[in-house]
């Protein structure tokens, strides 16, 4: 299992969480419940959490290649949704026990 996390500073964390879940939900399983969400890509799963001033994305995939693929897809969509602000999306590998 390959896991990574991105902690993105933004005052629009709730909005972006909703946009990502709704957008991907048109094609693949995606759910949102309050301040959390989950998007199930064929290559892996993205768990989302909106906190005050912070959007947390957690990626889980079978291997590093699949994880990086999903990171790229989610990251590029988030950048498009947040075109009015300059977000910094940095993925940090996590241990499987994290």
Phi and psi restraints in degrees (range 20) as a CNS / XPLOR table:
assign (resid 1 and name C) (resid 2 and name N)
       (resid 2 and name CA) (resid 2 and name C) 1.0 -115.3 20.0 2
assign (resid 2 and name N) (resid 2 and name CA)
       (resid 2 and name C) (resid 3 and name N) 1.0 126.3 20.0 2
assign (resid 2 and name C) (resid 3 and name N)
       (resid 3 and name CA) (resid 3 and name C) 1.0 -129.2 20.0 2
assign (resid 3 and name N) (resid 3 and name CA)
       (resid 3 and name C) (resid 4 and name N) 1.0 142.0 20.0 2
assign (resid 3 and name C) (resid 4 and name N)
       (resid 4 and name CA) (resid 4 and name C) 1.0 -144.7 20.0 2
assign (resid 4 and name N) (resid 4 and name CA)
       (resid 4 and name C) (resid 5 and name N) 1.0 164.8 20.0 2
assign (resid 4 and name C) (resid 5 and name N)
       (resid 5 and name CA) (resid 5 and name C) 1.0 -142.2 20.0 2
assign (resid 5 and name N) (resid 5 and name CA)
       (resid 5 and name C) (resid 6 and name N) 1.0 143.1 20.0 2
assign (resid 5 and name C) (resid 6 and name N)
       (resid 6 and name CA) (resid 6 and name C) 1.0 -125.0 20.0 2
assign (resid 6 and name N) (resid 6 and name CA)
       (resid 6 and name C) (resid 7 and name N) 1.0 131.5 20.0 2
assign (resid 6 and name C) (resid 7 and name N)
       (resid 7 and name CA) (resid 7 and name C) 1.0 -115.3 20.0 2
assign (resid 7 and name N) (resid 7 and name CA)
       (resid 7 and name C) (resid 8 and name N) 1.0 107.7 20.0 2
assign (resid 7 and name C) (resid 8 and name N)
       (resid 8 and name CA) (resid 8 and name C) 1.0 -109.6 20.0 2
assign (resid 8 and name N) (resid 8 and name CA)
       (resid 8 and name C) (resid 9 and name N) 1.0 120.4 20.0 2
assign (resid 8 and name C) (resid 9 and name N)
       (resid 9 and name CA) (resid 9 and name C) 1.0 -76.6 20.0 2
assign (resid 9 and name N) (resid 9 and name CA)
       (resid 9 and name C) (resid 10 and name N) 1.0 122.0 20.0 2
assign (resid 9 and name C) (resid 10 and name N)
       (resid 10 and name CA) (resid 10 and name C) 1.0 -165.2 20.0 2
assign (resid 10 and name N) (resid 10 and name CA)
       (resid 10 and name C) (resid 11 and name N) 1.0 142.5 20.0 2
assign (resid 10 and name C) (resid 11 and name N)
       (resid 11 and name CA) (resid 11 and name C) 1.0 -79.3 20.0 2
assign (resid 11 and name N) (resid 11 and name CA)
       (resid 11 and name C) (resid 12 and name N) 1.0 -6.9 20.0 2
assign (resid 11 and name C) (resid 12 and name N)
       (resid 12 and name CA) (resid 12 and name C) 1.0 -106.9 20.0 2
assign (resid 12 and name N) (resid 12 and name CA)
       (resid 12 and name C) (resid 13 and name N) 1.0 31.1 20.0 2
assign (resid 12 and name C) (resid 13 and name N)
       (resid 13 and name CA) (resid 13 and name C) 1.0 -57.9 20.0 2
assign (resid 13 and name N) (resid 13 and name CA)
       (resid 13 and name C) (resid 14 and name N) 1.0 -44.2 20.0 2
assign (resid 13 and name C) (resid 14 and name N)
       (resid 14 and name CA) (resid 14 and name C) 1.0 -63.9 20.0 2
assign (resid 14 and name N) (resid 14 and name CA)
       (resid 14 and name C) (resid 15 and name N) 1.0 -42.8 20.0 2
assign (resid 14 and name C) (resid 15 and name N)
       (resid 15 and name CA) (resid 15 and name C) 1.0 -62.0 20.0 2
assign (resid 15 and name N) (resid 15 and name CA)
       (resid 15 and name C) (resid 16 and name N) 1.0 -47.1 20.0 2
assign (resid 15 and name C) (resid 16 and name N)
       (resid 16 and name CA) (resid 16 and name C) 1.0 -67.5 20.0 2
assign (resid 16 and name N) (resid 16 and name CA)
       (resid 16 and name C) (resid 17 and name N) 1.0 -37.2 20.0 2
assign (resid 16 and name C) (resid 17 and name N)
       (resid 17 and name CA) (resid 17 and name C) 1.0 -58.2 20.0 2
assign (resid 17 and name N) (resid 17 and name CA)
       (resid 17 and name C) (resid 18 and name N) 1.0 -48.1 20.0 2
assign (resid 17 and name C) (resid 18 and name N)
       (resid 18 and name CA) (resid 18 and name C) 1.0 -63.0 20.0 2
assign (resid 18 and name N) (resid 18 and name CA)
       (resid 18 and name C) (resid 19 and name N) 1.0 -42.6 20.0 2
assign (resid 18 and name C) (resid 19 and name N)
       (resid 19 and name CA) (resid 19 and name C) 1.0 -63.4 20.0 2
assign (resid 19 and name N) (resid 19 and name CA)
       (resid 19 and name C) (resid 20 and name N) 1.0 -44.0 20.0 2
assign (resid 19 and name C) (resid 20 and name N)
       (resid 20 and name CA) (resid 20 and name C) 1.0 -63.5 20.0 2
assign (resid 20 and name N) (resid 20 and name CA)
       (resid 20 and name C) (resid 21 and name N) 1.0 -46.7 20.0 2
assign (resid 20 and name C) (resid 21 and name N)
       (resid 21 and name CA) (resid 21 and name C) 1.0 -64.1 20.0 2
assign (resid 21 and name N) (resid 21 and name CA)
       (resid 21 and name C) (resid 22 and name N) 1.0 -43.9 20.0 2
assign (resid 21 and name C) (resid 22 and name N)
       (resid 22 and name CA) (resid 22 and name C) 1.0 -66.0 20.0 2
assign (resid 22 and name N) (resid 22 and name CA)
       (resid 22 and name C) (resid 23 and name N) 1.0 -44.6 20.0 2
assign (resid 22 and name C) (resid 23 and name N)
       (resid 23 and name CA) (resid 23 and name C) 1.0 -60.4 20.0 2
assign (resid 23 and name N) (resid 23 and name CA)
       (resid 23 and name C) (resid 24 and name N) 1.0 -53.3 20.0 2
assign (resid 23 and name C) (resid 24 and name N)
       (resid 24 and name CA) (resid 24 and name C) 1.0 -72.4 20.0 2
assign (resid 24 and name N) (resid 24 and name CA)
       (resid 24 and name C) (resid 25 and name N) 1.0 -25.5 20.0 2
assign (resid 24 and name C) (resid 25 and name N)
       (resid 25 and name CA) (resid 25 and name C) 1.0 -63.6 20.0 2
assign (resid 25 and name N) (resid 25 and name CA)
       (resid 25 and name C) (resid 26 and name N) 1.0 -14.5 20.0 2
assign (resid 25 and name C) (resid 26 and name N)
       (resid 26 and name CA) (resid 26 and name C) 1.0 -72.8 20.0 2
assign (resid 26 and name N) (resid 26 and name CA)
       (resid 26 and name C) (resid 27 and name N) 1.0 -19.9 20.0 2
assign (resid 26 and name C) (resid 27 and name N)
       (resid 27 and name CA) (resid 27 and name C) 1.0 -124.9 20.0 2
assign (resid 27 and name N) (resid 27 and name CA)
       (resid 27 and name C) (resid 28 and name N) 1.0 -28.5 20.0 2
assign (resid 27 and name C) (resid 28 and name N)
       (resid 28 and name CA) (resid 28 and name C) 1.0 -136.8 20.0 2
assign (resid 28 and name N) (resid 28 and name CA)
       (resid 28 and name C) (resid 29 and name N) 1.0 164.3 20.0 2
assign (resid 28 and name C) (resid 29 and name N)
       (resid 29 and name CA) (resid 29 and name C) 1.0 -61.8 20.0 2
assign (resid 29 and name N) (resid 29 and name CA)
       (resid 29 and name C) (resid 30 and name N) 1.0 124.9 20.0 2
assign (resid 29 and name C) (resid 30 and name N)
       (resid 30 and name CA) (resid 30 and name C) 1.0 -148.4 20.0 2
assign (resid 30 and name N) (resid 30 and name CA)
       (resid 30 and name C) (resid 31 and name N) 1.0 135.7 20.0 2
assign (resid 30 and name C) (resid 31 and name N)
       (resid 31 and name CA) (resid 31 and name C) 1.0 -132.9 20.0 2
assign (resid 31 and name N) (resid 31 and name CA)
       (resid 31 and name C) (resid 32 and name N) 1.0 152.4 20.0 2
assign (resid 31 and name C) (resid 32 and name N)
       (resid 32 and name CA) (resid 32 and name C) 1.0 -135.7 20.0 2
assign (resid 32 and name N) (resid 32 and name CA)
       (resid 32 and name C) (resid 33 and name N) 1.0 131.3 20.0 2
assign (resid 32 and name C) (resid 33 and name N)
       (resid 33 and name CA) (resid 33 and name C) 1.0 -133.1 20.0 2
assign (resid 33 and name N) (resid 33 and name CA)
       (resid 33 and name C) (resid 34 and name N) 1.0 102.2 20.0 2
assign (resid 33 and name C) (resid 34 and name N)
       (resid 34 and name CA) (resid 34 and name C) 1.0 62.4 20.0 2
assign (resid 34 and name N) (resid 34 and name CA)
       (resid 34 and name C) (resid 35 and name N) 1.0 -118.8 20.0 2
assign (resid 34 and name C) (resid 35 and name N)
       (resid 35 and name CA) (resid 35 and name C) 1.0 -93.8 20.0 2
assign (resid 35 and name N) (resid 35 and name CA)
       (resid 35 and name C) (resid 36 and name N) 1.0 13.0 20.0 2
assign (resid 35 and name C) (resid 36 and name N)
       (resid 36 and name CA) (resid 36 and name C) 1.0 -130.0 20.0 2
assign (resid 36 and name N) (resid 36 and name CA)
       (resid 36 and name C) (resid 37 and name N) 1.0 157.7 20.0 2
assign (resid 36 and name C) (resid 37 and name N)
       (resid 37 and name CA) (resid 37 and name C) 1.0 -152.1 20.0 2
assign (resid 37 and name N) (resid 37 and name CA)
       (resid 37 and name C) (resid 38 and name N) 1.0 166.3 20.0 2
assign (resid 37 and name C) (resid 38 and name N)
       (resid 38 and name CA) (resid 38 and name C) 1.0 -148.8 20.0 2
assign (resid 38 and name N) (resid 38 and name CA)
       (resid 38 and name C) (resid 39 and name N) 1.0 130.3 20.0 2
assign (resid 38 and name C) (resid 39 and name N)
       (resid 39 and name CA) (resid 39 and name C) 1.0 -123.1 20.0 2
assign (resid 39 and name N) (resid 39 and name CA)
       (resid 39 and name C) (resid 40 and name N) 1.0 124.4 20.0 2
assign (resid 39 and name C) (resid 40 and name N)
       (resid 40 and name CA) (resid 40 and name C) 1.0 -105.8 20.0 2
assign (resid 40 and name N) (resid 40 and name CA)
       (resid 40 and name C) (resid 41 and name N) 1.0 97.8 20.0 2
assign (resid 40 and name C) (resid 41 and name N)
       (resid 41 and name CA) (resid 41 and name C) 1.0 -82.2 20.0 2
assign (resid 41 and name N) (resid 41 and name CA)
       (resid 41 and name C) (resid 42 and name N) 1.0 157.4 20.0 2
assign (resid 41 and name C) (resid 42 and name N)
       (resid 42 and name CA) (resid 42 and name C) 1.0 -58.1 20.0 2
assign (resid 42 and name N) (resid 42 and name CA)
       (resid 42 and name C) (resid 43 and name N) 1.0 -31.2 20.0 2
assign (resid 42 and name C) (resid 43 and name N)
       (resid 43 and name CA) (resid 43 and name C) 1.0 -91.8 20.0 2
assign (resid 43 and name N) (resid 43 and name CA)
       (resid 43 and name C) (resid 44 and name N) 1.0 -11.9 20.0 2
assign (resid 43 and name C) (resid 44 and name N)
       (resid 44 and name CA) (resid 44 and name C) 1.0 171.6 20.0 2
assign (resid 44 and name N) (resid 44 and name CA)
       (resid 44 and name C) (resid 45 and name N) 1.0 -178.3 20.0 2
assign (resid 44 and name C) (resid 45 and name N)
       (resid 45 and name CA) (resid 45 and name C) 1.0 -120.1 20.0 2
assign (resid 45 and name N) (resid 45 and name CA)
       (resid 45 and name C) (resid 46 and name N) 1.0 135.1 20.0 2
assign (resid 45 and name C) (resid 46 and name N)
       (resid 46 and name CA) (resid 46 and name C) 1.0 -112.1 20.0 2
assign (resid 46 and name N) (resid 46 and name CA)
       (resid 46 and name C) (resid 47 and name N) 1.0 119.9 20.0 2
assign (resid 46 and name C) (resid 47 and name N)
       (resid 47 and name CA) (resid 47 and name C) 1.0 -101.6 20.0 2
assign (resid 47 and name N) (resid 47 and name CA)
       (resid 47 and name C) (resid 48 and name N) 1.0 135.4 20.0 2
assign (resid 47 and name C) (resid 48 and name N)
       (resid 48 and name CA) (resid 48 and name C) 1.0 -121.1 20.0 2
assign (resid 48 and name N) (resid 48 and name CA)
       (resid 48 and name C) (resid 49 and name N) 1.0 146.6 20.0 2
assign (resid 48 and name C) (resid 49 and name N)
       (resid 49 and name CA) (resid 49 and name C) 1.0 -144.6 20.0 2
assign (resid 49 and name N) (resid 49 and name CA)
       (resid 49 and name C) (resid 50 and name N) 1.0 127.9 20.0 2
assign (resid 49 and name C) (resid 50 and name N)
       (resid 50 and name CA) (resid 50 and name C) 1.0 -102.5 20.0 2
assign (resid 50 and name N) (resid 50 and name CA)
       (resid 50 and name C) (resid 51 and name N) 1.0 122.8 20.0 2
assign (resid 50 and name C) (resid 51 and name N)
       (resid 51 and name CA) (resid 51 and name C) 1.0 -120.7 20.0 2
assign (resid 51 and name N) (resid 51 and name CA)
       (resid 51 and name C) (resid 52 and name N) 1.0 162.8 20.0 2
assign (resid 51 and name C) (resid 52 and name N)
       (resid 52 and name CA) (resid 52 and name C) 1.0 -56.9 20.0 2
assign (resid 52 and name N) (resid 52 and name CA)
       (resid 52 and name C) (resid 53 and name N) 1.0 115.7 20.0 2
assign (resid 52 and name C) (resid 53 and name N)
       (resid 53 and name CA) (resid 53 and name C) 1.0 76.6 20.0 2
assign (resid 53 and name N) (resid 53 and name CA)
       (resid 53 and name C) (resid 54 and name N) 1.0 9.0 20.0 2
assign (resid 53 and name C) (resid 54 and name N)
       (resid 54 and name CA) (resid 54 and name C) 1.0 -150.5 20.0 2
assign (resid 54 and name N) (resid 54 and name CA)
       (resid 54 and name C) (resid 55 and name N) 1.0 131.4 20.0 2
assign (resid 54 and name C) (resid 55 and name N)
       (resid 55 and name CA) (resid 55 and name C) 1.0 -110.8 20.0 2
assign (resid 55 and name N) (resid 55 and name CA)
       (resid 55 and name C) (resid 56 and name N) 1.0 123.1 20.0 2
assign (resid 55 and name C) (resid 56 and name N)
       (resid 56 and name CA) (resid 56 and name C) 1.0 -109.2 20.0 2
assign (resid 56 and name N) (resid 56 and name CA)
       (resid 56 and name C) (resid 57 and name N) 1.0 124.6 20.0 2
assign (resid 56 and name C) (resid 57 and name N)
       (resid 57 and name CA) (resid 57 and name C) 1.0 -115.0 20.0 2
assign (resid 57 and name N) (resid 57 and name CA)
       (resid 57 and name C) (resid 58 and name N) 1.0 128.6 20.0 2
assign (resid 57 and name C) (resid 58 and name N)
       (resid 58 and name CA) (resid 58 and name C) 1.0 -121.6 20.0 2
assign (resid 58 and name N) (resid 58 and name CA)
       (resid 58 and name C) (resid 59 and name N) 1.0 122.2 20.0 2
assign (resid 58 and name C) (resid 59 and name N)
       (resid 59 and name CA) (resid 59 and name C) 1.0 -107.6 20.0 2
assign (resid 59 and name N) (resid 59 and name CA)
       (resid 59 and name C) (resid 60 and name N) 1.0 134.8 20.0 2
assign (resid 59 and name C) (resid 60 and name N)
       (resid 60 and name CA) (resid 60 and name C) 1.0 -132.7 20.0 2
assign (resid 60 and name N) (resid 60 and name CA)
       (resid 60 and name C) (resid 61 and name N) 1.0 130.3 20.0 2
assign (resid 60 and name C) (resid 61 and name N)
       (resid 61 and name CA) (resid 61 and name C) 1.0 -147.7 20.0 2
assign (resid 61 and name N) (resid 61 and name CA)
       (resid 61 and name C) (resid 62 and name N) 1.0 166.1 20.0 2
assign (resid 61 and name C) (resid 62 and name N)
       (resid 62 and name CA) (resid 62 and name C) 1.0 -64.9 20.0 2
assign (resid 62 and name N) (resid 62 and name CA)
       (resid 62 and name C) (resid 63 and name N) 1.0 -35.0 20.0 2
assign (resid 62 and name C) (resid 63 and name N)
       (resid 63 and name CA) (resid 63 and name C) 1.0 -146.2 20.0 2
assign (resid 63 and name N) (resid 63 and name CA)
       (resid 63 and name C) (resid 64 and name N) 1.0 172.1 20.0 2
assign (resid 63 and name C) (resid 64 and name N)
       (resid 64 and name CA) (resid 64 and name C) 1.0 -63.6 20.0 2
assign (resid 64 and name N) (resid 64 and name CA)
       (resid 64 and name C) (resid 65 and name N) 1.0 -38.7 20.0 2
assign (resid 64 and name C) (resid 65 and name N)
       (resid 65 and name CA) (resid 65 and name C) 1.0 -62.0 20.0 2
assign (resid 65 and name N) (resid 65 and name CA)
       (resid 65 and name C) (resid 66 and name N) 1.0 -46.6 20.0 2
assign (resid 65 and name C) (resid 66 and name N)
       (resid 66 and name CA) (resid 66 and name C) 1.0 -64.1 20.0 2
assign (resid 66 and name N) (resid 66 and name CA)
       (resid 66 and name C) (resid 67 and name N) 1.0 -40.7 20.0 2
assign (resid 66 and name C) (resid 67 and name N)
       (resid 67 and name CA) (resid 67 and name C) 1.0 -61.8 20.0 2
assign (resid 67 and name N) (resid 67 and name CA)
       (resid 67 and name C) (resid 68 and name N) 1.0 -45.1 20.0 2
assign (resid 67 and name C) (resid 68 and name N)
       (resid 68 and name CA) (resid 68 and name C) 1.0 -64.5 20.0 2
assign (resid 68 and name N) (resid 68 and name CA)
       (resid 68 and name C) (resid 69 and name N) 1.0 -35.1 20.0 2
assign (resid 68 and name C) (resid 69 and name N)
       (resid 69 and name CA) (resid 69 and name C) 1.0 -61.2 20.0 2
assign (resid 69 and name N) (resid 69 and name CA)
       (resid 69 and name C) (resid 70 and name N) 1.0 -49.0 20.0 2
assign (resid 69 and name C) (resid 70 and name N)
       (resid 70 and name CA) (resid 70 and name C) 1.0 -68.0 20.0 2
assign (resid 70 and name N) (resid 70 and name CA)
       (resid 70 and name C) (resid 71 and name N) 1.0 -38.2 20.0 2
assign (resid 70 and name C) (resid 71 and name N)
       (resid 71 and name CA) (resid 71 and name C) 1.0 -55.8 20.0 2
assign (resid 71 and name N) (resid 71 and name CA)
       (resid 71 and name C) (resid 72 and name N) 1.0 -44.7 20.0 2
assign (resid 71 and name C) (resid 72 and name N)
       (resid 72 and name CA) (resid 72 and name C) 1.0 -64.3 20.0 2
assign (resid 72 and name N) (resid 72 and name CA)
       (resid 72 and name C) (resid 73 and name N) 1.0 -42.0 20.0 2
assign (resid 72 and name C) (resid 73 and name N)
       (resid 73 and name CA) (resid 73 and name C) 1.0 -65.2 20.0 2
assign (resid 73 and name N) (resid 73 and name CA)
       (resid 73 and name C) (resid 74 and name N) 1.0 -50.1 20.0 2
assign (resid 73 and name C) (resid 74 and name N)
       (resid 74 and name CA) (resid 74 and name C) 1.0 -65.1 20.0 2
assign (resid 74 and name N) (resid 74 and name CA)
       (resid 74 and name C) (resid 75 and name N) 1.0 -44.7 20.0 2
assign (resid 74 and name C) (resid 75 and name N)
       (resid 75 and name CA) (resid 75 and name C) 1.0 -61.0 20.0 2
assign (resid 75 and name N) (resid 75 and name CA)
       (resid 75 and name C) (resid 76 and name N) 1.0 -43.5 20.0 2
assign (resid 75 and name C) (resid 76 and name N)
       (resid 76 and name CA) (resid 76 and name C) 1.0 -67.0 20.0 2
assign (resid 76 and name N) (resid 76 and name CA)
       (resid 76 and name C) (resid 77 and name N) 1.0 -37.7 20.0 2
assign (resid 76 and name C) (resid 77 and name N)
       (resid 77 and name CA) (resid 77 and name C) 1.0 -67.7 20.0 2
assign (resid 77 and name N) (resid 77 and name CA)
       (resid 77 and name C) (resid 78 and name N) 1.0 -42.4 20.0 2
assign (resid 77 and name C) (resid 78 and name N)
       (resid 78 and name CA) (resid 78 and name C) 1.0 -61.0 20.0 2
assign (resid 78 and name N) (resid 78 and name CA)
       (resid 78 and name C) (resid 79 and name N) 1.0 -42.0 20.0 2
assign (resid 78 and name C) (resid 79 and name N)
       (resid 79 and name CA) (resid 79 and name C) 1.0 -61.4 20.0 2
assign (resid 79 and name N) (resid 79 and name CA)
       (resid 79 and name C) (resid 80 and name N) 1.0 -38.5 20.0 2
assign (resid 79 and name C) (resid 80 and name N)
       (resid 80 and name CA) (resid 80 and name C) 1.0 -66.8 20.0 2
assign (resid 80 and name N) (resid 80 and name CA)
       (resid 80 and name C) (resid 81 and name N) 1.0 -42.9 20.0 2
assign (resid 80 and name C) (resid 81 and name N)
       (resid 81 and name CA) (resid 81 and name C) 1.0 -65.3 20.0 2
assign (resid 81 and name N) (resid 81 and name CA)
       (resid 81 and name C) (resid 82 and name N) 1.0 -31.7 20.0 2
assign (resid 81 and name C) (resid 82 and name N)
       (resid 82 and name CA) (resid 82 and name C) 1.0 -102.9 20.0 2
assign (resid 82 and name N) (resid 82 and name CA)
       (resid 82 and name C) (resid 83 and name N) 1.0 35.2 20.0 2
assign (resid 82 and name C) (resid 83 and name N)
       (resid 83 and name CA) (resid 83 and name C) 1.0 -61.8 20.0 2
assign (resid 83 and name N) (resid 83 and name CA)
       (resid 83 and name C) (resid 84 and name N) 1.0 -19.9 20.0 2
assign (resid 83 and name C) (resid 84 and name N)
       (resid 84 and name CA) (resid 84 and name C) 1.0 -81.3 20.0 2
assign (resid 84 and name N) (resid 84 and name CA)
       (resid 84 and name C) (resid 85 and name N) 1.0 -13.9 20.0 2
assign (resid 84 and name C) (resid 85 and name N)
       (resid 85 and name CA) (resid 85 and name C) 1.0 -128.4 20.0 2
assign (resid 85 and name N) (resid 85 and name CA)
       (resid 85 and name C) (resid 86 and name N) 1.0 156.7 20.0 2
assign (resid 85 and name C) (resid 86 and name N)
       (resid 86 and name CA) (resid 86 and name C) 1.0 -97.1 20.0 2
assign (resid 86 and name N) (resid 86 and name CA)
       (resid 86 and name C) (resid 87 and name N) 1.0 96.4 20.0 2
assign (resid 86 and name C) (resid 87 and name N)
       (resid 87 and name CA) (resid 87 and name C) 1.0 -86.5 20.0 2
assign (resid 87 and name N) (resid 87 and name CA)
       (resid 87 and name C) (resid 88 and name N) 1.0 147.4 20.0 2
assign (resid 87 and name C) (resid 88 and name N)
       (resid 88 and name CA) (resid 88 and name C) 1.0 -109.1 20.0 2
assign (resid 88 and name N) (resid 88 and name CA)
       (resid 88 and name C) (resid 89 and name N) 1.0 113.6 20.0 2
assign (resid 88 and name C) (resid 89 and name N)
       (resid 89 and name CA) (resid 89 and name C) 1.0 -110.1 20.0 2
assign (resid 89 and name N) (resid 89 and name CA)
       (resid 89 and name C) (resid 90 and name N) 1.0 108.1 20.0 2
assign (resid 89 and name C) (resid 90 and name N)
       (resid 90 and name CA) (resid 90 and name C) 1.0 -122.4 20.0 2
assign (resid 90 and name N) (resid 90 and name CA)
       (resid 90 and name C) (resid 91 and name N) 1.0 117.4 20.0 2
assign (resid 90 and name C) (resid 91 and name N)
       (resid 91 and name CA) (resid 91 and name C) 1.0 -87.9 20.0 2
assign (resid 91 and name N) (resid 91 and name CA)
       (resid 91 and name C) (resid 92 and name N) 1.0 128.6 20.0 2
assign (resid 91 and name C) (resid 92 and name N)
       (resid 92 and name CA) (resid 92 and name C) 1.0 -115.8 20.0 2
assign (resid 92 and name N) (resid 92 and name CA)
       (resid 92 and name C) (resid 93 and name N) 1.0 122.2 20.0 2
assign (resid 92 and name C) (resid 93 and name N)
       (resid 93 and name CA) (resid 93 and name C) 1.0 -58.6 20.0 2
assign (resid 93 and name N) (resid 93 and name CA)
       (resid 93 and name C) (resid 94 and name N) 1.0 143.8 20.0 2
assign (resid 93 and name C) (resid 94 and name N)
       (resid 94 and name CA) (resid 94 and name C) 1.0 -122.9 20.0 2
assign (resid 94 and name N) (resid 94 and name CA)
       (resid 94 and name C) (resid 95 and name N) 1.0 156.2 20.0 2
assign (resid 94 and name C) (resid 95 and name N)
       (resid 95 and name CA) (resid 95 and name C) 1.0 -77.6 20.0 2
assign (resid 95 and name N) (resid 95 and name CA)
       (resid 95 and name C) (resid 96 and name N) 1.0 154.5 20.0 2
assign (resid 95 and name C) (resid 96 and name N)
       (resid 96 and name CA) (resid 96 and name C) 1.0 -62.3 20.0 2
assign (resid 96 and name N) (resid 96 and name CA)
       (resid 96 and name C) (resid 97 and name N) 1.0 -22.3 20.0 2
assign (resid 96 and name C) (resid 97 and name N)
       (resid 97 and name CA) (resid 97 and name C) 1.0 -85.4 20.0 2
assign (resid 97 and name N) (resid 97 and name CA)
       (resid 97 and name C) (resid 98 and name N) 1.0 -7.8 20.0 2
